[in-house]
Amino acid sequence: MGSTKTSAITRNNVRILGKGTQPILFSHGYGCDQTMWRHVYPAFLEDYKVVLFDHTGAGKSDESEYSYDKYNVLDGYAEDMLEICAELGLQNVIIVAHSVSSMIAALATIKKPEIFSALIMVGPSPRYIDDKDYRGGFNEKDIEELMEALESNYLGWAASIAPQIMGNPENPELGEELTNSFCQSNPEIAKHFARVTFLSDNRKDLPAVKVPTLIMQCSQDIIAPIEVGKYVHRQIPGSTMKILEATGHCPNLSAPEETIEVIKDYLREIL
Protein backbone atom coordinates (compact mmCIF):
# COMPACT_ATOMS: atom_id res chain seq x y z
CA MET A 1 0.00 0.00 0.00
CA GLY A 2 1.23 3.47 -0.85
CA SER A 3 1.13 6.55 1.35
CA THR A 4 -1.97 8.02 -0.29
CA LYS A 5 -5.19 7.21 1.48
CA THR A 6 -8.58 7.39 -0.17
CA SER A 7 -11.52 8.92 1.63
CA ALA A 8 -13.73 6.61 3.66
CA ILE A 9 -16.61 7.57 1.37
CA THR A 10 -14.77 6.09 -1.61
CA ARG A 11 -13.06 3.24 0.21
CA ASN A 12 -16.29 1.96 1.73
CA ASN A 13 -18.59 2.60 -1.25
CA VAL A 14 -20.82 4.88 0.82
CA ARG A 15 -24.30 5.70 -0.51
CA ILE A 16 -26.60 8.33 1.00
CA LEU A 17 -30.34 8.18 0.36
CA GLY A 18 -33.56 9.46 1.87
CA LYS A 19 -35.41 12.66 2.63
CA GLY A 20 -34.80 13.02 6.37
CA THR A 21 -32.03 14.70 8.33
CA GLN A 22 -31.32 12.22 11.14
CA PRO A 23 -28.77 9.66 9.89
CA ILE A 24 -29.49 5.93 10.10
CA LEU A 25 -26.40 3.89 9.21
CA PHE A 26 -26.85 0.26 8.17
CA SER A 27 -23.86 -2.05 8.73
CA HIS A 28 -23.71 -5.54 7.17
CA GLY A 29 -22.33 -8.80 8.60
CA TYR A 30 -19.66 -11.29 7.56
CA GLY A 31 -19.57 -12.41 3.92
CA CYS A 32 -22.17 -9.80 2.93
CA ASP A 33 -22.40 -6.23 1.68
CA GLN A 34 -24.87 -3.34 1.82
CA THR A 35 -27.33 -5.11 -0.53
CA MET A 36 -28.29 -7.31 2.44
CA TRP A 37 -30.31 -4.32 3.72
CA ARG A 38 -32.22 -3.76 0.48
CA HIS A 39 -35.53 -5.06 1.88
CA VAL A 40 -35.20 -2.97 5.06
CA TYR A 41 -33.73 0.46 4.31
CA PRO A 42 -36.47 1.67 1.90
CA ALA A 43 -38.88 1.81 4.87
CA PHE A 44 -36.68 4.54 6.40
CA LEU A 45 -36.18 6.76 3.33
CA GLU A 46 -39.10 9.06 4.10
CA ASP A 47 -38.01 10.02 7.62
CA TYR A 48 -34.24 9.54 7.76
CA LYS A 49 -30.95 10.13 5.97
CA VAL A 50 -30.07 6.52 5.09
CA VAL A 51 -26.35 5.74 4.93
CA LEU A 52 -25.21 2.45 3.37
CA PHE A 53 -21.63 1.20 3.05
CA ASP A 54 -19.49 -1.89 2.47
CA HIS A 55 -16.84 -2.94 4.98
CA THR A 56 -13.34 -2.74 3.52
CA GLY A 57 -12.74 -5.92 1.55
CA ALA A 58 -16.48 -6.52 1.00
CA GLY A 59 -18.88 -5.67 -1.82
CA LYS A 60 -17.76 -2.73 -3.94
CA SER A 61 -15.34 -1.35 -1.36
CA ASP A 62 -11.78 -0.52 -2.39
CA GLU A 63 -10.07 -3.86 -1.80
CA SER A 64 -6.63 -2.31 -2.28
CA GLU A 65 -7.18 -0.52 1.06
CA TYR A 66 -7.50 -3.83 2.94
CA SER A 67 -4.76 -4.11 5.55
CA TYR A 68 -4.20 -7.44 7.30
CA ASP A 69 -2.74 -5.51 10.26
CA LYS A 70 -5.54 -2.98 10.62
CA TYR A 71 -8.32 -5.53 10.19
CA ASN A 72 -6.76 -8.14 12.45
CA VAL A 73 -9.07 -6.80 15.16
CA LEU A 74 -12.66 -5.56 14.93
CA ASP A 75 -11.46 -2.10 16.03
CA GLY A 76 -10.13 -1.56 12.50
CA TYR A 77 -13.67 -1.75 11.14
CA ALA A 78 -14.96 0.48 13.95
CA GLU A 79 -12.41 3.12 12.92
CA ASP A 80 -13.79 2.99 9.36
CA MET A 81 -17.30 3.52 10.68
CA LEU A 82 -16.19 6.58 12.64
CA GLU A 83 -14.29 7.92 9.61
CA ILE A 84 -17.46 7.65 7.51
CA CYS A 85 -19.40 9.58 10.16
CA ALA A 86 -16.66 12.22 10.42
CA GLU A 87 -16.31 12.74 6.67
CA LEU A 88 -20.08 13.12 6.29
CA GLY A 89 -20.31 15.32 9.40
CA LEU A 90 -22.92 12.99 10.91
CA GLN A 91 -24.38 13.58 14.38
CA ASN A 92 -27.23 11.90 16.27
CA VAL A 93 -26.54 8.70 14.32
CA ILE A 94 -28.76 5.64 14.66
CA ILE A 95 -26.69 2.59 13.78
CA VAL A 96 -28.33 -0.68 12.73
CA ALA A 97 -25.78 -3.49 12.68
CA HIS A 98 -26.06 -7.16 11.76
CA SER A 99 -24.09 -10.07 13.23
CA VAL A 100 -20.36 -9.30 13.72
CA SER A 101 -21.11 -5.68 12.81
CA SER A 102 -23.04 -5.42 16.07
CA MET A 103 -19.74 -5.68 17.98
CA ILE A 104 -18.00 -3.38 15.49
CA ALA A 105 -20.76 -0.81 16.01
CA ALA A 106 -20.58 -1.23 19.79
CA LEU A 107 -16.85 -0.44 19.65
CA ALA A 108 -17.56 2.66 17.55
CA THR A 109 -20.15 3.93 20.06
CA ILE A 110 -17.72 3.35 22.93
CA LYS A 111 -15.05 5.42 21.15
CA LYS A 112 -17.39 8.29 20.19
CA PRO A 113 -20.65 8.02 22.17
CA GLU A 114 -21.44 11.68 21.54
CA ILE A 115 -22.23 11.15 17.84
CA PHE A 116 -24.64 8.22 18.29
CA SER A 117 -28.25 8.33 19.47
CA ALA A 118 -29.08 4.61 19.24
CA LEU A 119 -27.44 1.23 18.62
CA ILE A 120 -29.59 -1.54 17.13
CA MET A 121 -27.95 -4.96 17.13
CA VAL A 122 -29.37 -7.75 14.95
CA GLY A 123 -28.11 -11.20 16.02
CA PRO A 124 -25.11 -9.97 18.05
CA SER A 125 -22.50 -12.25 19.61
CA PRO A 126 -19.58 -10.97 21.69
CA ARG A 127 -17.88 -14.38 21.62
CA TYR A 128 -18.77 -17.43 19.52
CA ILE A 129 -16.80 -19.99 21.57
CA ASP A 130 -18.16 -21.39 24.86
CA ASP A 131 -16.14 -20.39 27.92
CA LYS A 132 -16.74 -21.71 31.46
CA ASP A 133 -20.24 -20.43 32.33
CA TYR A 134 -20.63 -18.57 29.03
CA ARG A 135 -22.36 -20.32 26.13
CA GLY A 136 -21.43 -18.89 22.74
CA GLY A 137 -22.88 -21.74 20.70
CA PHE A 138 -19.61 -23.36 19.55
CA ASN A 139 -16.81 -25.24 21.29
CA GLU A 140 -13.17 -24.72 20.34
CA LYS A 141 -13.11 -27.90 18.26
CA ASP A 142 -16.13 -26.65 16.24
CA ILE A 143 -14.30 -23.44 15.40
CA GLU A 144 -11.01 -25.22 14.61
CA GLU A 145 -12.86 -27.50 12.18
CA LEU A 146 -14.67 -24.53 10.67
CA MET A 147 -11.36 -22.74 10.14
CA GLU A 148 -9.75 -25.83 8.59
CA ALA A 149 -12.66 -26.26 6.18
CA LEU A 150 -12.45 -22.57 5.33
CA GLU A 151 -8.71 -22.76 4.62
CA SER A 152 -8.84 -25.94 2.51
CA ASN A 153 -11.89 -25.15 0.37
CA TYR A 154 -13.46 -21.72 0.84
CA LEU A 155 -16.12 -22.08 -1.87
CA GLY A 156 -17.15 -25.51 -0.63
CA TRP A 157 -17.29 -24.20 2.92
CA ALA A 158 -19.43 -21.24 1.84
CA ALA A 159 -21.85 -23.52 -0.01
CA SER A 160 -22.31 -25.76 3.03
CA ILE A 161 -22.42 -23.19 5.84
CA ALA A 162 -24.38 -20.31 4.28
CA PRO A 163 -27.71 -22.20 4.17
CA GLN A 164 -27.18 -23.25 7.82
CA ILE A 165 -26.55 -19.64 8.83
CA MET A 166 -29.61 -18.46 6.93
CA GLY A 167 -31.90 -21.14 8.35
CA ASN A 168 -35.36 -21.05 6.70
CA PRO A 169 -34.89 -24.31 4.71
CA GLU A 170 -38.42 -23.88 3.36
CA ASN A 171 -37.05 -20.88 1.40
CA PRO A 172 -33.86 -22.34 -0.14
CA GLU A 173 -33.39 -19.29 -2.36
CA LEU A 174 -32.38 -17.31 0.77
CA GLY A 175 -29.57 -19.77 1.50
CA GLU A 176 -28.53 -19.59 -2.15
CA GLU A 177 -28.36 -15.81 -1.98
CA LEU A 178 -26.11 -15.92 1.08
CA THR A 179 -23.94 -18.60 -0.55
CA ASN A 180 -23.55 -16.40 -3.64
CA SER A 181 -22.65 -13.43 -1.46
CA PHE A 182 -19.96 -15.46 0.34
CA CYS A 183 -18.64 -16.76 -2.98
CA GLN A 184 -18.26 -13.26 -4.41
CA SER A 185 -15.88 -12.33 -1.59
CA ASN A 186 -12.13 -12.39 -2.09
CA PRO A 187 -11.31 -15.79 -0.50
CA GLU A 188 -8.14 -14.58 1.25
CA ILE A 189 -9.89 -11.59 2.81
CA ALA A 190 -12.93 -13.73 3.66
CA LYS A 191 -10.71 -16.29 5.43
CA HIS A 192 -9.01 -13.53 7.43
CA PHE A 193 -12.28 -11.83 8.38
CA ALA A 194 -13.74 -15.21 9.42
CA ARG A 195 -10.81 -15.87 11.72
CA VAL A 196 -11.07 -12.38 13.26
CA THR A 197 -14.84 -12.79 13.65
CA PHE A 198 -15.03 -16.28 15.09
CA LEU A 199 -12.05 -15.86 17.44
CA SER A 200 -13.15 -12.43 18.73
CA ASP A 201 -14.10 -11.85 22.35
CA ASN A 202 -15.79 -8.53 23.09
CA ARG A 203 -17.54 -9.49 26.29
CA LYS A 204 -15.57 -7.01 28.38
CA ASP A 205 -16.56 -4.15 26.06
CA LEU A 206 -20.32 -4.51 26.48
CA PRO A 207 -20.69 -2.69 29.85
CA ALA A 208 -18.95 0.34 28.28
CA VAL A 209 -21.77 0.84 25.74
CA LYS A 210 -23.60 3.97 26.89
CA VAL A 211 -26.00 4.72 24.02
CA PRO A 212 -29.59 3.40 24.03
CA THR A 213 -29.35 -0.15 22.68
CA LEU A 214 -31.82 -2.63 21.20
CA ILE A 215 -30.86 -6.30 20.88
CA MET A 216 -32.86 -8.10 18.19
CA GLN A 217 -32.64 -11.84 18.64
CA CYS A 218 -34.12 -14.45 16.31
CA SER A 219 -36.11 -17.21 18.02
CA GLN A 220 -33.80 -19.85 16.50
CA ASP A 221 -30.28 -18.97 15.41
CA ILE A 222 -27.35 -21.40 15.24
CA ILE A 223 -24.80 -18.57 15.06
CA ALA A 224 -26.11 -16.49 17.97
CA PRO A 225 -28.36 -18.59 20.24
CA ILE A 226 -30.92 -16.93 22.52
CA GLU A 227 -28.58 -17.33 25.52
CA VAL A 228 -26.09 -15.09 23.73
CA GLY A 229 -28.71 -12.39 23.12
CA LYS A 230 -29.72 -12.53 26.79
CA TYR A 231 -26.07 -12.24 27.83
CA VAL A 232 -25.59 -9.12 25.66
CA HIS A 233 -28.80 -7.67 27.14
CA ARG A 234 -27.58 -8.25 30.72
CA GLN A 235 -24.17 -6.74 30.01
CA ILE A 236 -25.24 -3.53 28.25
CA PRO A 237 -26.72 -1.16 30.83
CA GLY A 238 -30.33 -0.14 30.16
CA SER A 239 -30.56 -2.14 26.93
CA THR A 240 -33.80 -3.53 25.47
CA MET A 241 -34.14 -7.04 24.05
CA LYS A 242 -36.71 -8.18 21.53
CA ILE A 243 -37.03 -11.84 20.49
CA LEU A 244 -38.29 -12.06 16.92
CA GLU A 245 -40.61 -14.68 15.51
CA ALA A 246 -38.11 -14.87 12.64
CA THR A 247 -35.67 -17.79 12.57
CA GLY A 248 -32.14 -18.08 11.21
CA HIS A 249 -29.38 -15.49 11.47
CA CYS A 250 -30.45 -13.02 8.77
CA PRO A 251 -33.91 -11.58 9.51
CA ASN A 252 -33.01 -8.59 7.32
CA LEU A 253 -33.40 -11.04 4.41
CA SER A 254 -35.82 -13.67 5.73
CA ALA A 255 -38.21 -11.44 7.72
CA PRO A 256 -37.73 -7.82 6.63
CA GLU A 257 -41.26 -6.71 7.62
CA GLU A 258 -40.82 -7.85 11.22
CA THR A 259 -37.29 -6.41 11.29
CA ILE A 260 -38.58 -3.00 10.13
CA GLU A 261 -41.49 -3.00 12.57
CA VAL A 262 -39.31 -3.81 15.60
CA ILE A 263 -36.74 -1.12 14.69
CA LYS A 264 -39.43 1.52 14.12
CA ASP A 265 -41.25 0.66 17.36
CA TYR A 266 -38.01 1.01 19.32
CA LEU A 267 -37.08 4.32 17.69
CA ARG A 268 -40.54 5.70 18.47
CA GLU A 269 -40.00 4.79 22.11
CA ILE A 270 -36.60 6.40 22.56
CA LEU A 271 -36.46 9.36 20.17
N, C-alpha and C positions, 0 to 999 in steps of 0.2 A: 504493500500500500504506500502511496506517495504521501506528501505532506499536505496536499490540498484535501479539504474536507467538504463534501457536499452538504447542503442544508438538510435538516431533518425532513422537511416537506418533500424534497426530491427523493432522498434516501428511502423514506418509508412510504412512498407513493400515497401521500395524504390527499384525501378528497373531502371537500367541504360542501355540504348540501343543506337545504332547509331554509325556512322563513324566519325562525325565531332568533333570539339573541343569546339565550343561555346555552352553552356548549354541552353536548352529550357525546362522549368519546367511546366508540365501540372497539374493544380489543379482542382479537381472535386467539384461539388456542393452538396447541401443537399440531403441526402437519396441515394447517389451514391457512386461509387468508381472509381479507375483509369480505369476500363474497359470502362467507358463512353467515353474515348478518343480513343478507338481502331480503329475507322474509320478515325481518324485525324492524330495521331502521326506518322503512317508509312510514310507519305509524307515528314517528316522531318528527317528521319533516315540517308539519304545520306549526308546531309550538317551540321547536328547538333548532339550534345550529348543530347539525349532525356532522361529526368528524369521524372519518373512516381512515384506516391505515393498515399497512402490512408490516409485521415485524421484520427486521433486517434478516435477509436470507429466505424470506417467505414471499409468495405471490409475485407481485411486480415491483418489489423493493429492489434497491441497488445492491445486488449480490457482491459486487466488488468491495463494498464497505463492511462485509462480514469479517469480524476479527475473532479468531479462536480464543484470544486472551480476554477480550472485553466480554464476550458472550459465554464465558466459562462459568459465570454466575448469573442468576436472574437479575441482579442489580444492573447489569449492562443494558438489559431491555427496559428497565425502569428509567434509566437515564435517557434513553431514546424518547420515552413517553413524555418526560419532563421537557426535553428539548422541543418536541412538537408543540407542547402547550406554550413554551416561552416564545418560540418563533411566531406563533399565531396570536400571541398576546392574550391567551385564554385565562379567564378567571371564573370562579363559581362553577367549576367543571363537574359534571356528573360523569362518572366512568363506569361503563358496563363491560365486565371482563369475563371471559369464558375459560374454564379449566386452568391451565398453568398461568394464564394471564391474570387470574384472580390474585395470585401471589405477587406477580409483577406489579400489578396495580396497587396492591397493598403497600409494597415497598415505595412506590412513587408517592403515595399519600403520606407515608411516614416522613419522607424527605421534605415534602413541600405541602403540609396540610392546609396552608392558607389559600391554595388555589383550587381546592376541591370542595364541593358541597355534598357529594354523596358517592359511595362506593357500592356497586352492585356486583356481587360475585355469583357466577353461574357454574355450579359444580366444582367448587374450590377444593383443593387438598394441599395442606402445608407439608405433608410428608406421605409418600406412597407406601413406604416400607413399615411394617409393624415394628413396634419398639416397646418392650416391657408391657406397660398397661395401655399403650396407645395402639389402636388398630387402624392401619392405613389401607388395608385391603390386600396387600401383597407381602410375602415373606422375602427374605434376601435371595433365596434360591430362585423364586419366581422372576425377580428382577434380573438376576444373573443370566437366566435362560432367555429372557426377553432381549437382553443386550447381545447375547451370542447370536440369536436368530437375526437380530437387526444387522449385526456386523457381517454375517455370512451371506445373507440374501435379503437385502432391504425390500425389494419389490414383492418378494414372496411373503415377507413378514407383514408388509402393509396390507396385502390382499387378505391375509388371515385375521389380523387384529382389528382392522378398521370396522368390519361389520360387528365384531364383539363390542367395541367401544360405542358404536351407534345404538346397539340394541335394536328394538323394533323389527324383528325378523319378518313380521307380516308385511313390512314395506322394504323389500330388499334393495330398492333403488336408492334408499338413503345410505345404506352401507356401501353401495357402489360409488355413490358420490364422494363419500369420505375416502374410500380406497383411491379413487382417481386424484383427489386432492393430495393425499400422501405421495402418490406416485409422480406427481408433477414437481415435488420438492427435489432440490439438489440432494442426492443421497448422502454425501459427506456432511453437509450442514445438518440434514435431518437426523443423522446418527448422533452428531454432537449435541444437538438440541435435546434429543431423547435422553441422552445420558445426563445432561444438566437437569432436565425436568424430573426424571424418575429417581435421581439420587439426591434431589434437593430436600432440605429440611428447614422450613421457615416457621416452625412452631413458636420459637422464641420471639418472632417479630409481631405476632398477632396482637398481644396486649398493647403494643405501641400504636395501633391504628386508632386515630381519634376522630375520624370523620364518620357521619352517620352511615351505617353499613347494613345492607340486606344480603343474606345468604340464601340463594335459590338452590334447592336440593331436589333432584329427581327421586321419585319413590323407589326406583330400582336403578342402580348405577354401579357397574363392576369397577369403574376407575375411581370413583369417589363415593363409597358407601355412606348410608345415612349416618353412621357413627362418626364419620369424618366431618360431615356438615354440622352435626351437633357439637363436636369438639371446637370447630372454628367459631361457632355461635357463642360457646362458653368463654372462649379466650378473647374475643373482641368485645370490649366494654360497650354496653348499650346497643349491641347489634340486634337485628331482627332476622328470624329464620322462617322461611316459607317452604314447605314440602309440596312439590308439584305432583299432579296426577301423572305427568309425563314420565316415561321411562327412558333408560339409556343415558348417555353422557352429553348429548347434543340437542337439548330442547329447542335451541334457536333454529334447528332444522326440522326436528320431528314434531314439535308442538309450538310453533311460533305464536299462535293466538294466545295460548295460556301464558307464554313467556312475556308477551307485550302487556297483557292484562295485569300480571303480578308487578311488573316494573312500574306501570302507570299508577296502580293503586298505592304503591309505596311512595312514589314521588309526590302524589297528592297529599299523603300523610305528613311528609317532612318538609315540603317546600312552601 
